Every structure is written in C-alpha cells, then in structure tokens.
Amino acid sequence: RPINRKDDNLVFAYMPNLDFTAETPEYTIRVTTNSLGLRDYEIPEKTPKTYRFLALGDSFTFGYGVNLEQTYSKLLEKDLNRNTNLPKKYEVINAGVSGAGTDYELAYLKYYGLKLKPDHILVFFFHKDFDANMIGFRNRSEERRVGKECRSRWSPYH
C-alpha cells in the first residue's frame, strides 16, 4: 500500500489513515496517520481553553524510528500538560514529513497549517535542509517519482 499521495500544493503528502508496522534491524514501530495525513491523533476543533502548537519539520519531527508517543511533539505535549492547574490545555500537532526541507514546511503552513489555528509554530530543521532548499521540494519529489512509484516499503525517503 502506498504511504504517499500526490498533493497539488505540496507535490506529495502522507496518505490519510495509515496504519502499519515498520520493521528494520534496529526497531519495530507502529506508524499511523490521522485523517489529514499527519502522524498524530485526530485533531479536534480548537476551543478557547486550548493553546495549540504546530510542529513543522522532517523525519526527526515525524519521529522516524519511534512510536508516536515517543516523538518530541508528544513528549512536549505531555510535559506541558503535566500541571493540571493551568487554565489551558496544550496541544502539539506533529506535521513532520520525512525528507521535508523548510521550503516544504513553509508551503504546508501556508496551505494547510494555518487552518489548524496554531497559537505558536515550531520549526525544527537540520542543517542539510538548507541544501535541500537549493534543489527545491518539487524537484526532490520529482526525483522520487512520488506520483508514479509510491512503494509500500517503509523508508524515510518515500
């Protein structure tokens, strides 16, 4: 089953409602995506008592190699909500995409991320993301032939 889908604004994105086990010699993890194709739980309507973070990034943000609860977005969310006396509930939405550079992240924010009504945007990047930006995410995606050869084998470069 393919894990990527064609997206006119982003060129590619994760398929919604994925649920599979990724196995390598180093780890075995469960990978799920929500109805938006994000590696996160379903995102409820934002309420006045919610403070929402949107985490943008690459495979480190996506959580390549760890289960959802071990991603830094979910660890941060858990830590922020540790004090139950606070007036707001904190949400940290994981919008990480393996192989994404800051150009992809900006496009995601523009076309989809702002619709999630974040109060705060977290951008996590690796120094090689700047090199990737020189190529441009549309060219990187074309090299992957995402629309033509979506393979079901788990790889951070799909």
Secondary structure per residue as TSV (DSSP state, phi and psi in degrees):
chain	resnum	aa	ss	phi	psi
A	1	R	-	360.0	134.0
A	2	P	-	-66.0	149.0
A	3	I	S	-106.3	-14.3
A	4	N	E	-111.8	155.5
A	5	R	E	-133.2	156.2
A	6	K	E	-72.5	140.2
A	7	D	E	-137.0	123.9
A	8	D	T	-63.2	-29.2
A	9	N	T	-88.7	-32.6
A	10	L	T	-112.4	-5.4
A	11	V	E	76.8	-50.2
A	12	F	E	-143.0	158.4
A	13	A	E	-157.4	166.0
A	14	Y	E	-72.8	147.9
A	15	M	-	-64.7	143.9
A	16	P	T	-73.1	153.3
A	17	N	T	57.1	38.0
A	18	L	-	-72.1	151.5
A	19	D	E	-159.5	102.3
A	20	F	E	-151.4	166.4
A	21	T	E	-103.9	127.9
A	22	A	E	-102.4	125.7
A	23	E	E	-124.2	131.7
A	24	T	-	-134.4	173.8
A	25	P	S	-61.8	-23.7
A	26	E	S	-88.6	-29.1
A	27	Y	-	-159.9	164.2
A	28	T	E	-131.6	121.9
A	29	I	E	-132.8	157.3
A	30	R	E	-97.4	129.7
A	31	V	E	-114.6	122.4
A	32	T	E	-130.5	151.8
A	33	T	-	-127.1	156.0
A	34	N	-	-87.4	-171.2
A	35	S	T	-66.8	-14.7
A	36	L	T	-94.0	-2.7
A	37	G	S	83.2	14.9
A	38	L	-	-95.8	146.7
A	39	R	S	-81.0	78.4
A	40	D	S	-161.9	173.5
A	41	Y	S	-73.2	169.9
A	42	E	-	-59.4	141.5
A	43	I	-	-99.8	115.6
A	44	P	-	-76.0	166.8
A	45	E	-	-58.2	140.7
A	46	K	-	-74.9	136.0
A	47	T	-	-108.9	165.7
A	48	P	T	-61.7	-21.1
A	49	K	T	-92.5	13.0
A	50	T	E	-112.1	132.8
A	51	Y	E	-110.5	119.4
A	52	R	E	-113.2	128.8
A	53	F	E	-103.5	144.8
A	54	L	E	-117.3	116.8
A	55	A	E	-96.9	115.5
A	56	L	E	-104.9	142.7
A	57	G	E	171.3	-170.5
A	58	D	S	-100.1	-144.2
A	59	S	H	-64.3	-25.6
A	60	F	H	-66.0	-40.8
A	61	T	H	-72.0	-44.2
A	62	F	H	-54.2	-37.7
A	63	G	T	97.1	36.8
A	64	Y	T	-57.2	118.8
A	65	G	T	100.3	-5.5
A	66	V	S	-132.2	158.1
A	67	N	-	-72.9	160.7
A	68	L	G	-50.7	-44.7
A	69	E	G	-64.6	-16.8
A	70	Q	G	-98.7	-0.7
A	71	T	S	-70.4	152.4
A	72	Y	H	-66.2	-26.5
A	73	S	H	-65.7	-40.9
A	74	K	H	-75.9	-33.4
A	75	L	H	-65.8	-41.3
A	76	L	H	-63.4	-45.0
A	77	E	H	-58.9	-45.2
A	78	K	H	-62.2	-43.4
A	79	D	H	-65.6	-42.5
A	80	L	H	-64.0	-33.1
A	81	N	T	-90.4	4.7
A	82	R	S	-61.1	-38.7
A	83	N	-	-86.1	102.2
A	84	T	T	-76.4	-4.2
A	85	N	T	-84.6	-5.4
A	86	L	S	-72.1	148.7
A	87	P	S	-74.5	-15.3
A	88	K	S	-120.1	153.5
A	89	K	E	-97.4	136.0
A	90	Y	E	-99.6	136.3
A	91	E	E	-123.0	137.2
A	92	V	E	-123.0	106.2
A	93	I	E	-85.1	127.6
A	94	N	E	-89.3	105.6
A	95	A	E	-110.7	28.8
A	96	G	E	-72.9	143.7
A	97	V	-	-135.0	122.5
A	98	S	T	-57.3	129.8
A	99	G	T	86.8	-1.8
A	100	A	-	-75.1	142.2
A	101	G	-	-105.8	-179.9
A	102	T	H	-66.7	-23.2
A	103	D	H	-66.5	-42.5
A	104	Y	H	-64.1	-43.4
A	105	E	H	-62.4	-40.4
A	106	L	H	-63.8	-42.8
A	107	A	H	-64.1	-41.3
A	108	Y	H	-60.7	-46.4
A	109	L	H	-57.7	-46.5
A	110	K	H	-63.7	-47.6
A	111	Y	H	-87.4	-28.3
A	112	Y	T	-132.5	-41.5
A	113	G	G	-61.3	-42.1
A	114	L	G	-66.5	-24.4
A	115	K	G	-66.9	-19.2
A	116	L	G	-82.6	-1.5
A	117	K	-	57.4	53.2
A	118	P	-	-71.2	145.0
A	119	D	S	-87.5	-24.1
A	120	H	E	-147.3	136.9
A	121	I	E	-113.8	126.9
A	122	L	E	-105.7	126.3
A	123	V	E	-117.3	116.2
A	124	F	-	-108.4	129.4
A	125	F	-	-140.4	157.1
A	126	F	-	-108.4	148.2
A	127	H	T	-56.7	-26.9
A	128	K	H	-74.1	-13.4
A	129	D	H	-60.1	-33.6
A	130	F	H	-67.5	-37.9
A	131	D	H	-63.6	-42.4
A	132	A	H	-62.2	-34.5
A	133	N	H	-63.8	-28.8
A	134	M	H	-65.3	-32.8
A	135	I	H	-78.4	-37.8
A	136	G	-	91.6	137.1
A	137	F	H	-67.1	-27.1
A	138	R	H	-66.2	-41.1
A	139	N	H	-68.7	-40.8
A	140	R	H	-61.1	-40.4
A	141	S	H	-67.3	-38.9
A	142	E	H	-64.8	-38.8
A	143	E	H	-60.7	-34.6
A	144	R	H	-76.8	-17.7
A	145	R	T	52.8	48.0
A	146	V	H	-55.5	-45.8
A	147	G	H	-68.3	-21.6
A	148	K	H	-101.0	-37.8
A	149	E	H	-125.3	39.1
A	150	C	-	-57.5	103.5
A	151	R	-	-89.3	153.0
A	152	S	-	-89.3	-10.6
A	153	R	S	-66.5	135.2
A	154	W	-	-73.3	128.6
A	155	S	-	-156.7	144.3
A	156	P	T	-70.2	-9.1
A	157	Y	T	-106.9	18.4
A	158	H	-	-80.2	360.0
